[in-house]
Amino acid sequence: MIEPNKSPKKPKEPKDLPFEAQIQRLEEIVEILDDGETALDEMLALYEEGMKRSQYCREYLEKAEQKVILIQSKNS
C-alpha cells in the first residue's frame, strides 16, 4: 500500500515491460484505486497510467491474435 503523501516510484513506460508485468501493474493500480486512500491527483495519474497500459495490452493481444491466425492459415 502507498502511504499518503508518498508517491510511488515512477513506473517504467509500457513498452519497457513484458506483457505479464503490464498485467501485474494494472492489478496494482486497481488495488490502489479501490483502496480509496490516495489523493485525487495521484488517483488521476494512476488512472491515466492504467489506461495507457490497458491500451498497450490490448494492442499486444491483437498482434498476438493476428500472429496465431497467420500461423493457422499457413498450416491449413
Legacy VTK file of the C-alpha trace (Angstrom):
# vtk DataFile Version 3.0
C-alpha trace
ASCII
DATASET POLYDATA
POINTS 76 float
0.000 0.000 0.000
1.179 3.501 -0.759
1.430 5.764 2.247
-0.418 9.093 1.993
1.750 11.940 0.713
4.307 9.498 -0.648
4.392 8.988 -4.385
5.200 5.539 -5.674
8.348 5.204 -7.712
7.782 6.185 -11.321
6.883 3.030 -13.245
8.532 2.160 -16.496
6.796 3.003 -19.743
4.549 0.232 -21.134
6.947 -0.584 -23.972
9.706 -1.210 -21.413
7.924 -4.072 -19.619
6.802 -7.519 -20.771
3.076 -8.221 -21.116
2.880 -10.132 -17.831
4.427 -7.212 -15.940
1.874 -4.897 -17.577
-0.971 -7.017 -16.220
0.614 -7.120 -12.785
0.987 -3.322 -12.761
-2.641 -2.918 -13.856
-3.701 -5.106 -10.928
-1.624 -2.944 -8.569
-3.266 0.197 -9.939
-6.739 -1.271 -9.418
-5.856 -2.171 -5.819
-4.597 1.343 -5.105
-7.635 2.981 -6.699
-10.014 0.636 -4.876
-8.285 1.422 -1.583
-9.680 4.948 -1.719
-6.934 6.355 0.492
-4.994 8.002 -2.309
-5.113 11.713 -3.060
-7.227 12.713 -6.045
-4.247 13.933 -8.084
-2.492 10.621 -7.538
-5.646 8.709 -8.431
-5.939 10.623 -11.695
-2.302 9.930 -12.535
-2.781 6.229 -11.778
-5.949 6.125 -13.865
-4.089 7.679 -16.789
-1.230 5.195 -16.381
-3.716 2.336 -16.216
-5.409 3.460 -19.422
-2.052 3.612 -21.226
-1.101 0.153 -20.017
-4.518 -1.197 -20.904
-4.173 0.156 -24.447
-0.700 -1.362 -24.736
-2.023 -4.757 -23.584
-4.953 -4.589 -25.981
-2.627 -3.855 -28.906
-0.243 -6.609 -27.807
-3.083 -9.146 -27.699
-4.370 -8.036 -31.102
-0.919 -8.594 -32.602
-0.687 -12.000 -30.930
-4.089 -12.945 -32.319
-3.048 -11.894 -35.819
0.089 -13.992 -35.475
-1.947 -17.059 -34.442
-4.277 -16.552 -37.405
-1.293 -16.305 -39.754
0.261 -19.474 -38.337
-3.046 -21.343 -38.627
-3.524 -20.243 -42.220
-0.026 -21.449 -43.145
-0.735 -24.843 -41.597
-4.162 -25.333 -43.190
LINES 1 77
76 0 1 2 3 4 5 6 7 8 9 10 11 12 13 14 15 16 17 18 19 20 21 22 23 24 25 26 27 28 29 30 31 32 33 34 35 36 37 38 39 40 41 42 43 44 45 46 47 48 49 50 51 52 53 54 55 56 57 58 59 60 61 62 63 64 65 66 67 68 69 70 71 72 73 74 75
